[in-house]
Amino acid sequence: MDAEPLTFSVDSLLLGELGERLVTKNYIALAELIKNAYDADATQVVVKFINAKGKMGENVTSEIIVIDNGHGMTFDQIKEFWMRIATPNKLREPISPYYGRKKTGNKGIGRFACRRLAKTLILESIAENKDTTKFEYTRVEFDWSKYIAGELLTEIPNYYETKIIDKTEPTIKLKLVDLQDVWIERDFNTLRRQVLGLSIVSGVKRKEYPYDPGFNIVFEASEFEMGLGELSEQVMDAGWGRLKGEINNEGVAKLTLDAQKIEHSEFQLPNKYTELSGSSFDIAIIWRRKDYCRDPNTLTLELIDQIFQEWSGVRVYLEGFRVYPYGEPGNDWLEIDEITARRLTKIDDMFSRVVDNLVGLKERRPLLNHPRNQNLIGRVKISNIPNERYSVTMNREGLIEDANYNKLKEFIKLGLMWSTLYYGRFLFMSDVEELDKTYNEFKELSTEEIIGGDQQISQESIPIITSAINVIEKSTNFISKNPSSDLVKEYKGKTELATKIIKESIYNMERETNILRTTASTGALIFVFSHESKDISSRLETYAGYIERISVEIDDKYKSELVKIIKGLRDTRNKFDNQLKLFNKMSKGFSETNRKKIRFNKIYNDVIESYKSLTDYYGIDIQKSFDESLIVGSMYEVELYSILVNLISNAIKAVLANSTNLIKVEVTKDDKGTILRVYDNGLGLSKESRKFIFQPLVADPEGRLYKSLEEKIRYKDLLSVGEGSGLGLSIIKDIVRSYGKDVQFIDPEKPWVTCVEVKLP
């Protein structure tokens, strides 16, 4: 045949058609480019976002830049592989040439990903020129707007330059200009999850290949919440907690833990590890619950399962190189799974103080919640410099299990034990929050729609027990009026649920009472809280029993009793809340590590509110004289609480003993700090007694105060303000003197009898 053979031509529309099918989402497209960097034996890829989250349009530049330190591409490679659609290169060479990595990117869709992401691509590559000792630089610009229907791919020019440059480092830089989509937080978080697996695996030695140090993905995207930093570090911080241990040059071993609800904690082991100086470990603790993750946007349950199956374990690195088989699947060199299987509960004596200080831990057996090997991702760094501390076995598989090896294991296992104690504390706090959540959900039962009432009830600020009482009240009223209704059974069930929650609340309050007693540092507050909470819990339990009986058998004869019960529950609950709020605020201050400036009015209101039921009952008038915007500080909040609680409780006792009722709190400022004065028109104190009233254990130097109180007030109210430990004023003196200040009695003008002046920062 004389005619020339027919050949296919390719319309540029093909790029768009294939791209829409192969790369449907922006995060899939960008993940593909990151995977290509991994396949190119890069050890790091940097992904920059510029205005990706902002407005798209005229005069607004939006870019994504991807830079890796892989082996790059020469001009010939760009021409042969990048510029050829559906190249079989990855099918022909499924293993990367330098580190022997199994290639992860999809075959030949990198250019489609670039078109999917932006309207323009600028590709810059530096690669080693095999014919010289220098490097080859190539730049190609792709304007995707030129690739329109009707144009042949082979006829659309893409302008480039290439040149030989002096020795440098190989790299690929993809600059994606004028983005096709606006990126949102969800897209960015999905991208992170898409490539998370590449960032976790590190330190691999494959047969016949050099040691692969791993693949580091770095984001520079300040527009997004988790947009800055290394992805591997973000993964380590995403789980429940991150435990670190370090032994300094003197052999002192220090542990640190950053975890959910725990924040930052530190502990120094009492034993020295001189032989292991310079050793360290870094372990992420991950539980298979999203609500136990500090960053659930990074760790989905699917990814956690993948971590458990493929990447979990504690690896060991000697002089930066991975030591096998530690951290391999199934390798439990720390005997962690043996610890969990034996369900050991004995805590090392060195942590006894930790147990005492962690509220809610004593009643539990925290070591039963020790993480398993699969819950850990970590690395241990050890060194043989300057001394040969560790010896590798003859077959190069692991270390010889000598004294140093066993000491290293002990160091790590003690760290895990210590972190498990804090995990126990976390579980306790979660239980309390879960109960609060149950309360909030229960509030929905008292809406007009469910209870069938005529009036809408606001639940914004009513405690959960009040919410439960409203359900009971409305339900019982409805049942009494409609005894044959089909809803009676349903509403009885709601009433039973409300009663159950009241009982659970009482149980929780009693437990908190016991726990908080052990943590309180202020004597006056201990007496107030202990007595009030016990009294309230007892009364609530009685009322709850009545409600339970009434809810089962509703009858007219119980109506008046039910009204009395509901009122009693509300009154006692509010009384308990005032005490508990103040106690909780002070308890939080025990863990304060930084002094701060404090708005005095906030502390004042908390303290006065805690005594409100007592001052209302006896008609005590507490006046205030200070600017509500006045700031004290810098000092610890718990110190200011302690000072004011002791002064107010003393003043209340003084006026009650004298059958008077006036107290005033005055605060002023001068160039030296803050001056707090508390006045009362109570029993008074002689000038002689003022000389030694600030000494510890001196409660009633004249023997008049408590004798008079016993005659004039109820015993339970005496418990509320404290029977007198003689420590209150001593505590105040110690606090203010730590700031170079002082406390003293001064002679006030009438009608005041006593005035205590405290100088604050």
Beta strands, then each sheet from edge to edge (+ up, - down):
strand 1: 44-50
strand 2: 63-68
strand 3: 118-128
strand 4: 135-143
strand 5: 160-165
strand 6: 171-179
strand 7: 204-205
strand 8: 211-212
strand 9: 216-220
strand 10: 228-230
strand 11: 241-247
strand 12: 253-259
strand 13: 263-268
strand 14: 280-285
strand 15: 313-318
strand 16: 321-323
strand 17: 376-382
strand 18: 596-599
strand 19: 621-625
strand 20: 631-635
strand 21: 662-670
strand 22: 673-680
strand 23: 743-746
strand 24: 754-760
sheet 1: 5+ 4- 3+ 6- 2+ 1- 9- 10+
sheet 2: 7+ 8-
sheet 3: 13+ 12- 11+ 14- 17+ 15+ 16-
sheet 4: 18+ 20-
sheet 5: 19+ 21+ 22- 24+ 23-
end
